[in-house]
């Protein structure tokens, strides 16, 4: 890990550093539900490339509830047997592996998917060593864990899509909702809802809320490696964005484009920065 620490940026000259950040996602499978995983990956994709994906739990957890989710999202399961009743060996394994990854300099940013306050001390130790720590948890997450992280993302759970915040929707990249098209003659063209959702998320760390198209494209590929504007009937990302209502494109000095949500649109994640 460099002495300067990881850089969080999505526009300008810092874009290259943004691309090089390495993220480790460590999931406390005994403490949370598999449906949180898609949301967690969408949140951390803004910070860098996920290079480590691990899920920790006992046999009952990993072999039943979590098996499909870990396989689908290419996570490595870390099975921990309980040597005595009431002892959570998975928590200890997760903490030790996180420290090992940090000392081996395999990741700059750590995302812990848990609501267990026992990990607050681990968060503090990682931050003391210069790492950035994100926690993705449920509303029940105690303040001790929230305050021990640099960024806390609260997952709203499996709520009805009509009432939950836009960025809390589960697996938006897998089951995109469509919005009305400007070009009514191009019936093969689609405008997935996860595009403006992604812009709303990235706008939080972008100057004046304007997201560079390069950073947006990188984020979209991180959340869904199979994403392509051509798959939605568009010749490129720029032309795709031009078809949306509620997006404002701007050609910046130097010829590159940025995009932001209109002032009447509000698509931001439920995130707390520390």
C-alpha positions, -999 to +999 in steps of 0.1 A: +000+000+000+015+033-010+022+060+016-003+083+000-031+058+005-059+050-019-074+078-040-111+081-045-119+101-076-140+097-107-131+127-128-101+147-139-064+138-136-071+115-106-090+091-129-061+068-134-056+064-096-093+057-093-089+028-118-060+013-098-076+011-064-080-025-053-110-035-032-114-066-009-150-076-002-154-098+029-188-110+038-200-122+072-224-148+058-236-159+093-248-124+101-266-112+069-287-124+040-275-132+004-298-106-011-275-079+003-247-090-020-257-073-053-262-040-034-228-042-017-210-048-050-227-018-066-217+004-038-180-006-037-176-005-075-173+033-073-141+030-053-120+006-074-117-029-089-128-058-066-098-081-065-108-102-035-143-117-029-148-140+001-177-152+021-172-166+056-196-188+075-203-223+089-214-253+070-251-247+074-248-211+061-225-216+032-239-250+021-275-238+020-286-201+021-254-187+006-243-213-020-261-199-050-252-162-043-215-170-038-213-191-069-232-165-090-211-136-079-178-155-081-170-154-043-146-178-027-164-196+003-144-198+035-159-226+055-152-224+093-164-253+116-176-244+151-153-262+175-176-254+204-211-243+207-216-205+207-181-198+193-181-179+160-148-190+143-159-174+110-156-139+125-120-146+137-111-160+103-125-130+085-106-106+107-073-124+104-076-127+066-084-089+064-052-081+083-032-105+061-045-090+029-036-055+042+000-065+053+005-083+019-007-051+002-032-069-019-059-044-014-062-007-005-099-006+003-119-030+025-156-036+023-171-056+052-206-068+046-220-072+081-241-056+108-220-071+137-204-045+159-177-070+169-159-059+137-156-023+149-121-030+162-110-045+130-122-014+111-102+008+134-071-012+130-074-012+092-079+025+092-049+031+115-028+014+088-040+037+061-067+015+045-102+029+036-130+009+052-165+006+039-193-013+058-225-024+041-251-033+067-287-033+076-307-007+096-299-027+128-262-020+125-250-004+158-235+030+159-202+015+171-197-002+137-210+027+116-187+052+132-157+028+129-159+029+091-150+056+065-182+049+045-214+032+058-239+020+033-273+011+047-291-016+028-329-011+030-337-048+025-362-064+002-387-036+002-414-029-024-398-011-053-424+017-051-414+028-017-377+020-013-349+045-023-337+041-059-303+029-051-315+003-026-332-018-053-319-053-054-299-065-084-307-035-106-281-045-130-296-080-134-332-070-138-332-034-152-364-014-153-370+006-185-378+043-187-397+060-216-376+064-247-373+097-266-369+078-299-402+060-302-393+047-337-364+027-323-383-002-307-351-022-301-336+005-280-339+003-242-329+027-214-322+007-183-329+024-150-295+014-135-277+040-157-292+071-139-289+053-106-252+048-112-248+085-121-266+095-090-242+074-069-210+086-086-221+122-085-214+122-047-176+122-053-176+141-086-170+179-088-203+197-092-220+163-095-206+159-130-195+124-138-169+117-165-181+093-191-149+072-187-155+068-150-192+059-156-182+033-182-157+017-158-183+016-130-209+000-153-185-027-164-175-034-128-211-039-117-219-060-148-190-072-169-214-081-197-228-045-200-226-030-235-246+000-250-249-022-281-268-047-260-295-021-255-296-010-291-272+020-289-240+027-308-221+040-278-225+052-242-227+089-253-255+083-277-272+061-251-271+089-225-285+114-250-316+093-252-325+098-215-348+124-201-334+139-169-296+137-178-275+168-186-244+162-209-216+187-212-186+188-234-157+199-212-125+217-221-103+191-238-132+174-256-143+148-230-179+146-219-194+147-184-230+139-173-251+148-143-287+143-132-311+172-137-318+194-107-353+178-104-339+143-102-326+129-069-309+095-070-284+092-042-275+062-020-282+059+017-246+064+027-228+079+057-192+092+054-170+093+084 
